[in-house]
Structures are given as structure tokens and as C-alpha cells.
Amino acid sequence: MNQARIIVAGIGPGSTGDITSAVIDALRHCDAVVGYHYYFPFIEAYLPADALRIDSGMKQERRRAEEAFRVAEEGRTVCVISSGDAGIYGMASLILEMKHKRGSHVEVEVLPGISAFQKAGALLGAPMGHDFCVISLSDLMTPWLLIERRIIAAAEADFITAVYNPKSDSRYWQLYRLKELFLARRAPETPVGIVRQAGRDGETTTVTTLADFDPEQADMFTVVLIGNSQSYAVGNTFVTPRGYYREMEREEGVNVGQGIMIESFRTIERELKHPDIALDRKWAMLHAIHTTADFDMERLLWTDPGAVAEMYERLSSGRTRTIVTDVTMVTSGIRKGALQRMGIEAKCYLSDERAVKMAAEKGITRAQAGIRVAVEEHPDALFAFGNAPTALMELCTLIRRGKAWPSGIVAAPVGFVHVCESKEMVKPFTDIPKVIIEGRKGGSNLAATLVNSALTFNDAAQLRPGRDV
């Protein structure tokens, strides 16, 4: 080997079988080895008998680096060892910084090693199958507030997260805080793997859930792996899918449009603030957010208990054969495939000659007149409003007069005049299942998608929207 050289070598997590051949070769030909004394038993068998051994205790990294340069600058080849990979929380960055600060002529080479999180992942199965990050809870050189920001970012971004330095005698509370931050942003059933002494004597592995994870199970010799929203566990095997089976399902009957919609709904569900709600309400909410990209719908969507499920039952059983809308844009947005599959007709009377004539004669809006005409023919229809509050108010009047008895109402008119009042007017009809977008927000697209949620409620449990896309 060349002289005046430092090789920074990752020796893996501790098992001789996890040391790379390149690192073994470097150890066999070095003049000196520098490292934390705890690591020397793992590499002693590979060292030349006459190699200088310079070991020291914890928290003496700078001293070890200085010793490495002192020996190397005498014209010798020095191996600086780190557990795992030397570039991941190891000595590589310090050695390179010191070379630049000293203006040293010593050549530096970094040899990679198997990191502890990789060994832990292999022991658990395949938890790191998608995007991941690694966070150290040691605040010796990093302020805790910065570590906490990184924890929140990892949890919110759905990264699989490996946790290094999770706990020590003096740092007893940080792992509890990490669990709290993750639970606020991840499902309680998220898999968690706990690996202690990976690759060493006394190795243990445990798979649990985020809710049941006990920080007291961890210490400084432990790596904790937290799954993402797609991760799952079968016994002690912890897997994060890459997506191959999802692609296979798509090939076996899910078209591209539906596949995108399914993935969108999964994304929305992960980001809901309150996902633990009735399935039919969640199904309508997912449709509303998907259509608008507005998570304010989580607050604005108002439903009677079981409203969407009841609408679906009436539509699928044939009790409801007609959907009436206030404007043609709502009708256009209702899935034609679903209507055809279920034998249902969607109609708008806005341009009906009778409605046009009535509006002119009585000085009312065409949408309002259209509802009057519609009720004469289909008093028991499902009514959907996405534009005209006057039309919704007209339906309320006709219900009170006993001329209409809708099988359901979707109330999502949009605007500034009489909009909020029209939505409040419909709430007292407790025997009619209703879905309402409260406040000023609404629109034809929202009304249509809420109708679509009722038409496809039988797909809700499998979270498979878009059958008729």
C-alpha cells in the first residue's frame, strides 16, 4: 500500500461475516489501527502482529483522529475503524475535516461497511423496502429542537425511519417524545422493529406496533425501525412493499385511471386529521377532497349518520331510480358507467321548456322552476345541488308542503347569497339522508362526486374508487 495514508474503514455491526473483503484486506496490510477499544475484538484476527494499536474510549473521536494523522504523517498506513459504515455517524467526516484544517498531505480513503440499520433490517425481513431516513437521538452535537424538527418531518413525509442512539442512562426521555410525535402523525398499528446487538452476541429482535412500542426495550445497543403507512408485519417478519403487487393488480383488471385514483385515495386517507370515522362518511370525504384537493372538506362535510350507506342501499335496491340535479354540470359529472350499471337515470330540468316558461311567468330562477317541474315527475328522487341555493330552498318548501319526499339530498351549492341559509334549511328533515358541504364552499364538481360516492359505496371497504372511470 501507499505510505502516508489513512483508510477510514467501516467494520460492520459486529459480526465477522459482515466485514467486507476490502476492509479485511486493508486491516491485514496496515501499519497501525486506530479506534474505539470496544471494536478491537471484532478485527484483531486480521491485524498484522507488529501493527501499532491505538485504542481509546467513548467521546474521544477527535483525539483518535489526531493520533491517526500523527502516525500517518510519519509515512505509515493507518486504518481508522468505525462500526457500521464509516460515513454514517462514523469517523469519515471528522478525518476529512481534519485533513483540510491541517492542510495535511496524507491521502484519505473511505471504505464502506454494512450499517447497523441495514443489518437490523435484514434480521427483521425487509422493512426498508421504500424511501427511508435515519435519525440519531444523540443531542451531544445536535440541538434537540433540530432533532425534533427532523422527527416531525420524517413522520409527516411517511418515511420508514431508523432510529440510532435511541436511549442511554442520561437520555431517557427522547425516545418517548419520538413515539409521541409519530403517534400524532402515523397509525397506531404501524409496525416497529427493535433490534438489539445486531450481529453480535446477545442479538435479539422484536416486532411490535407503534402503539405498543415500549421505549424501555431500547438502549444504546439498539436500532429501532419504524415502518411507513404501507408497512406490515406477519409474525416477526416486517415488510414494506415496494409496489410490485400493486402493479400486478393493475394489470389484472385495474385500468390506469382507476389505479391513479386508488393511489390518490390512499394518500388522502393517510393525511386525514381524523381518519377514525364511519366508513360511509369517510368515503364521501375522500371523494370531496380528491375532487377539490381541499382538506378543509374534513371540517365542512356534514352528513346524517349512515346517510351515504342509506343512499347506496336505495339506489342499488331499485327503490331510487332517478337522480335530479339543479344544473347540467352536476349531471355531467355523475359517472355514466355507474348509472348504466345500476339502471339509474340522472336528469336536469334547467332547460326544460316548462321550467323556462315558469321562470319567465313567475319571476323565479330557472333552477328553482326546474325543481318544481322535477318534483311533479320524480318526487322521490335523489336530489343533488351544486350551484343554485334557490333550487335547494325550493325543494325544502316542496318537502314541507308534502309535495316531495326525496330518497336523499346532496346539498353543495356555492356562492355568497342565500348559500349558507339554504344548507341550514335542509338539516331539519331528519327522515331524509343528507350530505352537505357547509358554508360558502361547494360546486357542481363537489355535488357530482358526492353522488358518485353514494353510487359506489360497495367499493369503500376495499378503498377501491374509480370502478367506472
C-alpha positions as CSV (number, residue, x, y, z in Angstrom):
1,M,0.0,0.0,0.0
2,N,1.0,3.6,-0.4
3,Q,2.6,5.3,2.6
4,A,1.3,8.4,4.5
5,R,-2.2,7.1,4.2
6,I,-5.4,6.9,6.3
7,I,-8.0,4.3,5.4
8,V,-11.3,5.0,7.2
9,A,-13.0,1.6,7.4
10,G,-16.5,0.6,8.3
11,I,-16.2,-2.8,10.1
12,G,-20.0,-3.5,10.0
13,P,-22.2,-4.0,13.0
14,G,-20.0,-6.6,14.8
15,S,-20.2,-10.0,13.1
16,T,-17.0,-11.1,11.3
17,G,-19.3,-12.3,8.4
18,D,-20.4,-8.7,7.9
19,I,-17.0,-7.2,7.4
20,T,-16.3,-6.6,3.7
21,S,-13.3,-8.2,1.9
22,A,-11.9,-4.8,1.1
23,V,-11.8,-3.8,4.8
24,I,-10.2,-7.1,5.8
25,D,-7.5,-6.6,3.1
26,A,-6.9,-3.1,4.4
27,L,-6.6,-4.3,8.0
28,R,-4.1,-7.0,7.0
29,H,-1.8,-4.6,5.3
30,C,-1.9,-1.6,7.7
31,D,0.9,-0.3,9.9
32,A,-1.4,1.0,12.6
33,V,-5.1,0.8,13.6
34,V,-6.9,3.5,15.5
35,G,-10.4,3.0,17.0
36,Y,-12.7,2.8,20.0
37,H,-11.4,0.0,22.2
38,Y,-14.8,-1.9,22.2
39,Y,-14.3,-2.6,18.4
40,F,-10.9,-4.2,18.6
41,P,-12.0,-7.7,19.4
42,F,-14.0,-7.8,16.1
43,I,-10.9,-7.1,13.9
44,E,-8.0,-8.5,16.0
45,A,-7.8,-11.6,13.9
46,Y,-7.0,-9.6,10.7
47,L,-4.2,-7.4,12.1
48,P,-0.5,-7.9,11.5
49,A,1.3,-8.9,14.6
50,D,3.5,-5.8,14.5
51,A,0.7,-3.3,13.7
52,L,0.5,-0.5,16.1
53,R,-2.8,-0.5,18.1
54,I,-4.1,2.8,19.3
55,D,-7.4,2.5,21.1
56,S,-9.4,4.9,23.3
57,G,-12.8,5.2,25.0
58,M,-16.1,6.8,24.0
59,K,-16.3,10.5,23.2
60,Q,-12.6,10.7,22.2
61,E,-13.2,10.8,18.4
62,R,-11.1,14.0,17.9
63,R,-8.2,12.5,19.8
64,R,-8.3,9.3,17.8
65,A,-8.3,11.4,14.6
66,E,-5.3,13.4,15.7
67,E,-3.4,10.2,16.5
68,A,-4.2,8.8,13.1
69,F,-2.8,11.9,11.4
70,R,0.3,11.9,13.7
71,V,1.1,8.3,12.7
72,A,0.2,8.7,9.0
73,E,2.3,11.8,8.7
74,E,5.3,9.8,9.8
75,G,4.9,7.9,6.5
76,R,2.7,5.0,7.6
77,T,-0.6,3.5,6.6
78,V,-3.2,3.8,9.3
79,C,-6.7,2.2,9.5
80,V,-9.3,4.2,11.4
81,I,-12.1,1.9,12.2
82,S,-15.8,2.7,12.8
83,S,-18.6,0.3,13.5
84,G,-21.2,0.0,10.7
85,D,-20.4,2.3,7.9
86,A,-17.7,4.9,8.5
87,G,-19.6,7.6,6.6
88,I,-22.8,7.2,8.7
89,Y,-22.3,8.7,12.1
90,G,-18.7,7.4,11.8
91,M,-15.2,8.8,11.6
92,A,-15.0,9.6,7.9
93,S,-16.4,13.1,8.1
94,L,-14.1,14.0,11.0
95,I,-11.0,12.6,9.3
96,L,-11.7,14.6,6.1
97,E,-12.5,17.8,8.0
98,M,-9.2,17.4,9.9
99,K,-7.2,16.8,6.7
100,H,-8.5,20.1,5.3
101,K,-8.0,22.0,8.6
102,R,-4.4,20.7,9.0
103,G,-3.6,21.1,5.3
104,S,-2.2,17.6,5.5
105,H,-0.6,15.8,2.6
106,V,-1.9,12.4,3.9
107,E,-4.1,10.5,1.4
108,V,-7.5,9.6,2.8
109,E,-9.6,6.7,1.5
110,V,-13.0,5.7,2.9
111,L,-14.2,2.0,2.7
112,P,-17.9,1.4,3.2
113,G,-19.3,-1.1,5.6
114,I,-22.7,-2.6,6.5
115,S,-24.6,-0.1,8.7
116,A,-26.4,-1.2,11.8
117,F,-29.8,-0.3,10.3
118,Q,-29.1,-2.5,7.2
119,K,-28.2,-5.4,9.5
120,A,-31.3,-4.8,11.6
121,G,-33.4,-4.6,8.5
122,A,-32.1,-7.9,7.2
123,L,-32.8,-9.6,10.6
124,L,-36.4,-8.3,10.6
125,G,-37.1,-9.1,6.9
126,A,-37.5,-6.2,4.5
127,P,-38.6,-3.0,6.4
128,M,-36.6,-0.6,4.3
129,G,-38.3,-1.5,1.0
130,H,-39.2,2.0,0.2
131,D,-37.9,5.6,0.9
132,F,-36.3,5.8,4.4
133,C,-34.3,8.1,6.6
134,V,-32.0,7.6,9.6
135,I,-32.2,9.9,12.7
136,S,-29.9,9.9,15.7
137,L,-31.4,10.9,19.0
138,S,-28.0,11.9,20.4
139,D,-28.0,15.6,21.2
140,L,-24.3,15.8,22.1
141,M,-23.6,17.8,19.0
142,T,-27.1,18.5,17.6
143,P,-29.6,20.6,19.4
144,W,-32.7,18.7,20.5
145,L,-35.1,21.2,18.8
146,L,-33.4,20.4,15.5
147,I,-33.7,16.7,16.1
148,E,-37.4,17.1,16.9
149,R,-38.0,19.0,13.7
150,R,-36.4,16.2,11.8
151,I,-38.5,13.6,13.6
152,I,-41.7,15.5,12.7
153,A,-40.6,15.9,9.0
154,A,-39.9,12.1,8.8
155,A,-43.2,11.2,10.4
156,E,-45.2,13.6,8.2
157,A,-43.4,12.5,5.0
158,D,-44.2,8.8,5.6
159,F,-40.5,7.8,5.6
160,I,-39.5,4.5,7.0
161,T,-37.4,5.7,9.9
162,A,-34.3,4.1,11.5
163,V,-33.5,5.5,15.0
164,Y,-29.9,5.4,16.2
165,N,-28.7,6.2,19.7
166,P,-32.3,5.8,21.0
167,K,-31.7,5.8,24.7
168,S,-28.9,5.9,27.4
169,D,-28.7,6.4,31.1
170,S,-28.7,10.2,30.7
171,R,-31.0,10.4,27.7
172,Y,-34.1,8.6,28.9
173,W,-37.0,10.7,27.6
174,Q,-36.2,11.4,24.0
175,L,-37.5,8.1,22.6
176,Y,-40.7,8.7,24.5
177,R,-41.0,12.0,22.7
178,L,-40.3,10.5,19.4
179,K,-43.1,7.9,19.9
180,E,-45.5,10.7,20.8
181,L,-44.6,12.7,17.7
182,F,-45.0,9.7,15.5
183,L,-48.3,8.6,17.0
184,A,-49.7,12.1,16.2
185,R,-48.9,11.5,12.6
186,R,-49.0,7.7,12.0
187,A,-51.5,5.0,12.5
188,P,-51.1,3.2,15.9
189,E,-50.8,-0.2,14.1
190,T,-47.7,1.0,12.2
191,P,-45.0,-1.8,12.6
192,V,-42.0,-1.1,14.7
193,G,-38.9,-3.4,14.8
194,I,-36.5,-3.4,17.7
195,V,-33.1,-5.0,17.2
196,R,-30.5,-5.2,20.0
197,Q,-26.8,-6.1,19.5
198,A,-27.3,-6.7,15.7
199,G,-24.7,-9.2,14.5
200,R,-23.2,-9.6,18.0
201,D,-23.6,-12.0,20.9
202,G,-26.9,-11.4,22.6
203,E,-28.7,-10.4,19.4
204,T,-32.5,-10.0,19.8
205,T,-35.3,-8.9,17.5
206,T,-38.8,-7.8,18.4
207,V,-41.7,-6.7,16.1
208,T,-44.5,-4.7,17.7
209,T,-46.7,-1.7,16.8
210,L,-46.2,2.0,17.3
211,A,-49.0,2.0,19.9
212,D,-47.5,-0.9,21.9
213,F,-43.8,0.0,21.5
214,D,-42.2,0.4,24.9
215,P,-39.1,2.7,24.8
216,E,-37.8,0.9,27.8
217,Q,-37.0,-2.0,25.5
218,A,-34.2,0.1,23.9
219,D,-30.7,1.1,24.9
220,M,-27.5,2.4,23.2
221,F,-27.0,-1.0,21.5
222,T,-30.4,-0.9,19.9
223,V,-31.7,0.2,16.5
224,V,-35.4,1.0,16.2
225,L,-37.1,0.8,12.8
226,I,-40.5,2.4,12.3
227,G,-42.5,1.5,9.2
228,N,-44.4,3.7,6.8
229,S,-48.1,3.6,6.0
230,Q,-47.7,0.6,3.7
231,S,-45.6,-1.5,6.1
232,Y,-47.0,-4.6,7.7
233,A,-45.8,-7.4,9.9
234,V,-46.5,-11.2,9.7
235,G,-45.2,-12.7,13.0
236,N,-41.7,-11.5,13.3
237,T,-41.3,-10.6,9.6
238,F,-41.5,-6.9,8.9
239,V,-42.1,-5.8,5.3
240,T,-42.5,-2.5,3.5
241,P,-43.9,-3.2,-0.1
242,R,-42.2,-1.5,-3.0
243,G,-45.3,-1.7,-5.1
244,Y,-44.8,-4.8,-7.3
245,Y,-48.0,-6.5,-6.3
246,R,-50.0,-3.2,-6.7
247,E,-48.7,-3.1,-10.3
248,M,-49.7,-6.7,-10.8
249,E,-53.3,-5.9,-9.6
250,R,-53.4,-3.0,-12.0
251,E,-52.5,-5.4,-14.9
252,E,-55.2,-7.8,-13.7
253,G,-58.2,-5.5,-14.1
254,V,-57.5,-2.1,-12.7
255,N,-57.0,0.4,-15.5
256,V,-54.6,3.3,-15.3
257,G,-57.2,5.9,-14.4
258,Q,-58.6,3.8,-11.6
259,G,-55.0,2.9,-10.4
260,I,-54.2,6.6,-10.1
261,M,-57.5,7.3,-8.2
262,I,-56.8,4.4,-5.8
263,E,-53.3,5.7,-5.0
264,S,-54.8,9.2,-4.6
265,F,-57.4,8.0,-2.1
266,R,-54.7,6.1,-0.1
267,T,-52.6,9.3,0.1
268,I,-55.6,11.4,1.2
269,E,-56.5,8.8,3.9
270,R,-53.0,8.9,5.3
271,E,-53.2,12.7,5.6
272,L,-56.6,12.9,7.3
273,K,-56.5,14.5,10.7
274,H,-59.4,12.3,11.9
275,P,-59.4,9.0,10.0
276,D,-61.3,7.0,12.6
277,I,-64.8,8.0,11.4
278,A,-67.8,6.0,10.0
279,L,-66.9,4.4,6.7
280,D,-69.7,6.0,4.6
281,R,-68.8,9.4,5.9
282,K,-65.1,8.8,5.2
283,W,-65.9,7.6,1.7
284,A,-67.8,10.8,0.9
285,M,-65.0,12.8,2.4
286,L,-62.3,11.1,0.4
287,H,-64.3,11.9,-2.8
288,A,-64.7,15.5,-1.8
289,I,-61.0,16.0,-1.0
290,H,-60.0,14.1,-4.1
291,T,-62.1,16.4,-6.3
292,T,-61.1,19.7,-4.7
293,A,-57.6,19.0,-3.2
294,D,-59.0,20.9,-0.2
295,F,-58.5,19.2,3.2
296,D,-60.9,21.8,4.6
297,M,-63.6,19.3,3.5
298,E,-62.8,17.3,6.6
299,R,-64.3,20.2,8.5
300,L,-67.0,21.2,6.1
301,L,-68.6,17.9,5.2
302,W,-71.8,17.3,7.2
303,T,-73.7,14.1,7.0
304,D,-76.5,12.4,8.7
305,P,-75.4,9.2,10.4
306,G,-75.3,6.5,7.7
307,A,-76.5,8.9,5.0
308,V,-74.2,7.6,2.2
309,A,-74.8,4.0,3.1
310,E,-78.6,4.6,3.1
311,M,-78.5,6.4,-0.3
312,Y,-76.5,3.5,-1.7
313,E,-79.0,0.9,-0.4
314,R,-81.9,2.8,-2.0
315,L,-80.1,3.2,-5.3
316,S,-78.8,-0.4,-5.5
317,S,-82.0,-2.0,-4.5
318,G,-84.0,-0.1,-7.1
319,R,-86.0,1.9,-4.7
320,T,-84.5,5.1,-6.2
321,R,-84.5,5.1,-10.0
322,T,-83.8,8.8,-10.7
323,I,-81.2,11.4,-9.7
324,V,-82.3,15.1,-10.2
325,T,-79.7,17.8,-10.3
326,D,-80.0,21.6,-10.2
327,V,-77.7,22.3,-13.2
328,T,-76.4,20.2,-16.1
329,M,-72.8,20.3,-14.9
330,V,-73.7,18.2,-11.9
331,T,-75.4,15.7,-14.2
332,S,-72.3,15.6,-16.4
333,G,-70.1,14.8,-13.5
334,I,-72.1,11.7,-12.4
335,R,-70.4,8.5,-13.5
336,K,-72.2,7.2,-16.6
337,G,-70.9,3.7,-16.1
338,A,-72.3,3.6,-12.6
339,L,-75.7,4.9,-13.8
340,Q,-75.8,2.3,-16.6
341,R,-74.6,-0.5,-14.4
342,M,-77.4,0.2,-11.8
343,G,-80.1,1.2,-14.2
344,I,-80.5,4.8,-12.9
345,E,-81.3,8.0,-14.8
346,A,-79.7,11.3,-14.0
347,K,-81.8,14.3,-15.1
348,C,-81.6,18.1,-15.0
349,Y,-84.7,20.2,-15.7
350,L,-82.9,23.6,-16.0
351,S,-83.5,23.8,-19.8
352,D,-86.9,22.1,-19.8
353,E,-89.4,24.2,-21.7
354,R,-91.8,24.1,-18.8
355,A,-89.2,25.4,-16.4
356,V,-88.1,28.1,-18.8
357,K,-91.7,29.2,-19.2
358,M,-92.5,29.0,-15.5
359,A,-89.4,31.1,-14.6
360,A,-90.4,33.9,-17.0
361,E,-94.0,33.9,-15.8
362,K,-93.4,33.8,-12.1
363,G,-90.1,35.8,-11.9
364,I,-88.1,33.0,-10.3
365,T,-84.8,31.4,-11.3
366,R,-84.8,28.7,-13.9
367,A,-83.1,26.3,-11.4
368,Q,-85.9,27.0,-9.0
369,A,-88.5,26.4,-11.6
370,G,-86.7,23.2,-12.8
371,I,-87.0,21.7,-9.3
372,R,-90.8,22.4,-9.3
373,V,-91.1,20.6,-12.6
374,A,-88.8,17.7,-11.5
375,V,-90.9,17.2,-8.3
376,E,-94.0,16.8,-10.3
377,E,-92.5,13.8,-12.1
378,H,-90.0,12.4,-9.5
379,P,-91.0,13.5,-6.0
380,D,-88.9,10.6,-4.5
381,A,-85.7,11.1,-6.5
382,L,-82.3,11.7,-5.0
383,F,-81.7,15.4,-5.4
384,A,-78.2,16.9,-5.9
385,F,-77.4,20.6,-5.8
386,G,-74.0,22.1,-6.8
387,N,-74.8,25.6,-7.9
388,A,-78.2,27.2,-7.1
389,P,-79.2,27.8,-3.5
390,T,-82.7,28.9,-4.8
391,A,-83.2,25.4,-6.1
392,L,-82.4,23.9,-2.8
393,M,-84.6,26.3,-1.0
394,E,-87.4,25.4,-3.4
395,L,-87.1,21.7,-2.6
396,C,-87.2,22.5,1.1
397,T,-90.5,24.4,0.5
398,L,-92.0,21.5,-1.5
399,I,-91.0,19.0,1.2
400,R,-92.7,21.0,3.8
401,R,-95.9,21.1,1.7
402,G,-95.8,17.4,1.3
403,K,-95.2,17.5,-2.5
404,A,-91.7,16.0,-2.4
405,W,-90.2,13.1,-0.3
406,P,-86.7,12.7,-1.6
407,S,-84.7,9.5,-1.1
408,G,-81.7,11.6,-0.4
409,I,-80.3,15.1,-0.7
410,V,-76.7,16.2,-1.7
411,A,-76.5,19.9,-0.8
412,A,-73.4,21.6,-2.2
413,P,-74.5,25.0,-3.7
414,V,-71.7,27.5,-3.9
415,G,-71.7,31.3,-3.6
416,F,-72.4,34.2,-1.3
417,V,-76.2,34.9,-1.5
418,H,-78.5,32.5,0.5
419,V,-76.0,29.7,0.2
420,C,-75.4,29.1,3.9
421,E,-79.1,29.6,4.7
422,S,-80.2,27.0,2.1
423,K,-77.9,24.4,3.6
424,E,-79.3,25.0,7.1
425,M,-82.9,24.9,5.8
426,V,-82.4,21.2,4.7
427,K,-81.0,19.9,8.0
428,P,-84.3,19.6,9.9
429,F,-85.6,16.9,7.6
430,T,-84.3,14.1,9.8
431,D,-86.0,11.3,7.9
432,I,-84.1,12.1,4.6
433,P,-80.5,11.1,4.4
434,K,-78.4,14.2,3.6
435,V,-74.8,15.1,2.7
436,I,-74.0,18.8,2.9
437,I,-71.0,20.9,2.3
438,E,-71.3,23.6,4.9
439,G,-70.6,27.3,4.5
440,R,-70.0,29.1,1.2
441,K,-68.0,26.4,-0.5
442,G,-69.5,23.9,-2.9
443,G,-69.8,23.5,-6.6
444,S,-71.1,21.2,-9.4
445,N,-68.0,19.0,-9.2
446,L,-68.5,18.5,-5.5
447,A,-72.1,17.6,-5.8
448,A,-71.4,15.1,-8.6
449,T,-68.5,13.4,-6.7
450,L,-70.7,13.1,-3.6
451,V,-73.4,11.4,-5.7
452,N,-70.6,9.1,-7.1
453,S,-69.6,8.2,-3.5
454,A,-73.2,7.0,-2.9
455,L,-73.3,5.1,-6.2
456,T,-70.0,3.2,-5.4
457,F,-70.3,2.8,-1.6
458,N,-69.8,-1.0,-2.0
459,D,-66.2,-0.2,-3.0
460,A,-65.5,1.7,0.2
461,A,-64.4,-1.1,2.5
462,Q,-61.6,-2.1,0.0
463,L,-60.8,1.6,-0.7
464,R,-61.1,0.9,-4.4
465,P,-62.6,4.0,-6.0
466,G,-63.0,4.7,-9.7
467,R,-64.5,1.4,-10.9
468,D,-66.4,3.3,-13.6
469,V,-63.6,5.7,-14.5
